[in-house]
Amino acid sequence: MTPLASSSSTRSTAVARWRHQHSPLGRELDSLADVISFGVGPAALGFAAGLQGGWDIVILCYFVCCGVSRLARFNVTAEQLTNDSGKVPYF
């Protein structure tokens, strides 16, 4: 699941750059897809693999929350660092 999500994210980024178009909605949908693919997906796999105890569920939820907070921090930081062309010089 994660390799498929990674390749899909790379392809959607390439298409957006090729078309020279971006939108706030597209950025947020990409972020949502990243959280589901790289946060919820691995946590669901861990749950399916047997991490179903009380502490296991707490750790899996913490993993997802860390992914969400990291992505939110990136989105806010990237918005602040955007230059006149609409691009972030690094990241």
C-alpha positions as a Markdown table, in Angstrom:
| # | Residue | x | y | z |
|---|---|---|---|---|
| 1 | Met | 0.0 | 0.0 | 0.0 |
| 2 | Thr | 2.8 | 2.5 | 0.9 |
| 3 | Pro | 4.7 | 2.0 | -2.3 |
| 4 | Leu | 1.5 | 2.5 | -4.4 |
| 5 | Ala | 0.7 | 5.7 | -2.4 |
| 6 | Ser | 4.2 | 7.0 | -2.8 |
| 7 | Ser | 4.2 | 6.4 | -6.6 |
| 8 | Ser | 0.7 | 8.0 | -6.9 |
| 9 | Ser | 1.9 | 11.0 | -4.9 |
| 10 | Thr | 4.9 | 11.4 | -7.1 |
| 11 | Arg | 2.9 | 11.1 | -10.3 |
| 12 | Ser | 0.3 | 13.7 | -9.1 |
| 13 | Thr | 3.1 | 16.1 | -8.2 |
| 14 | Ala | 4.7 | 15.6 | -11.6 |
| 15 | Val | 1.4 | 16.3 | -13.4 |
| 16 | Ala | 0.8 | 19.5 | -11.4 |
| 17 | Arg | 4.3 | 20.7 | -12.2 |
| 18 | Trp | 3.9 | 19.8 | -15.8 |
| 19 | Arg | 0.6 | 21.7 | -16.1 |
| 20 | His | 2.1 | 24.7 | -14.1 |
| 21 | Gln | -1.1 | 24.7 | -12.0 |
| 22 | His | -1.6 | 24.4 | -8.2 |
| 23 | Ser | -4.5 | 25.2 | -5.9 |
| 24 | Pro | -5.0 | 25.2 | -2.1 |
| 25 | Leu | -7.6 | 22.5 | -2.5 |
| 26 | Gly | -5.1 | 20.3 | -4.3 |
| 27 | Arg | -2.5 | 20.8 | -1.6 |
| 28 | Glu | -4.9 | 19.9 | 1.1 |
| 29 | Leu | -6.2 | 16.8 | -0.7 |
| 30 | Asp | -2.6 | 15.7 | -1.2 |
| 31 | Ser | -2.0 | 16.2 | 2.5 |
| 32 | Leu | -5.1 | 14.2 | 3.3 |
| 33 | Ala | -4.0 | 11.4 | 1.0 |
| 34 | Asp | -0.5 | 11.4 | 2.6 |
| 35 | Val | -2.0 | 11.1 | 6.1 |
| 36 | Ile | -4.2 | 8.2 | 5.0 |
| 37 | Ser | -1.4 | 6.4 | 3.1 |
| 38 | Phe | 1.5 | 6.9 | 5.4 |
| 39 | Gly | -0.2 | 7.2 | 8.8 |
| 40 | Val | -3.5 | 5.4 | 8.8 |
| 41 | Gly | -2.4 | 2.7 | 6.4 |
| 42 | Pro | 0.6 | 1.4 | 8.4 |
| 43 | Ala | -1.4 | 1.7 | 11.6 |
| 44 | Ala | -4.2 | -0.4 | 10.1 |
| 45 | Leu | -1.6 | -3.0 | 8.9 |
| 46 | Gly | -0.2 | -3.1 | 12.5 |
| 47 | Phe | -3.6 | -3.6 | 13.9 |
| 48 | Ala | -4.3 | -6.4 | 11.4 |
| 49 | Ala | -0.9 | -8.0 | 12.2 |
| 50 | Gly | -2.0 | -8.4 | 15.8 |
| 51 | Leu | -1.3 | -5.2 | 17.6 |
| 52 | Gln | -4.7 | -5.2 | 19.2 |
| 53 | Gly | -4.0 | -4.8 | 22.9 |
| 54 | Gly | -4.8 | -1.7 | 24.9 |
| 55 | Trp | -1.3 | -0.2 | 24.7 |
| 56 | Asp | -0.9 | -1.3 | 21.1 |
| 57 | Ile | -3.9 | 0.8 | 20.1 |
| 58 | Val | -2.6 | 3.8 | 22.0 |
| 59 | Ile | 0.7 | 3.5 | 20.2 |
| 60 | Leu | -0.9 | 3.1 | 16.8 |
| 61 | Cys | -3.1 | 6.2 | 17.5 |
| 62 | Tyr | -0.1 | 8.1 | 18.6 |
| 63 | Phe | 1.7 | 7.1 | 15.4 |
| 64 | Val | -1.2 | 8.5 | 13.3 |
| 65 | Cys | -1.3 | 11.7 | 15.4 |
| 66 | Cys | 2.4 | 12.3 | 15.0 |
| 67 | Gly | 2.0 | 12.0 | 11.2 |
| 68 | Val | -0.9 | 14.4 | 11.2 |
| 69 | Ser | 0.9 | 17.0 | 13.4 |
| 70 | Arg | 4.1 | 16.7 | 11.3 |
| 71 | Leu | 2.1 | 17.3 | 8.1 |
| 72 | Ala | 0.2 | 20.2 | 9.6 |
| 73 | Arg | 3.5 | 21.8 | 10.7 |
| 74 | Phe | 4.9 | 21.3 | 7.2 |
| 75 | Asn | 1.9 | 22.9 | 5.6 |
| 76 | Val | 2.0 | 26.0 | 7.8 |
| 77 | Thr | 5.8 | 26.4 | 7.5 |
| 78 | Ala | 5.7 | 25.9 | 3.7 |
| 79 | Glu | 3.0 | 28.6 | 3.5 |
| 80 | Gln | 5.1 | 31.0 | 5.4 |
| 81 | Leu | 8.2 | 30.3 | 3.4 |
| 82 | Thr | 6.6 | 30.6 | 0.0 |
| 83 | Asn | 8.3 | 33.2 | -2.2 |
| 84 | Asp | 6.8 | 35.4 | -4.9 |
| 85 | Ser | 6.6 | 32.6 | -7.5 |
| 86 | Gly | 4.5 | 30.5 | -5.1 |
| 87 | Lys | 7.3 | 28.0 | -4.5 |
| 88 | Val | 9.1 | 27.1 | -1.4 |
| 89 | Pro | 12.9 | 27.5 | -2.0 |
| 90 | Tyr | 13.6 | 24.3 | 0.0 |
| 91 | Phe | 11.9 | 21.3 | 1.5 |
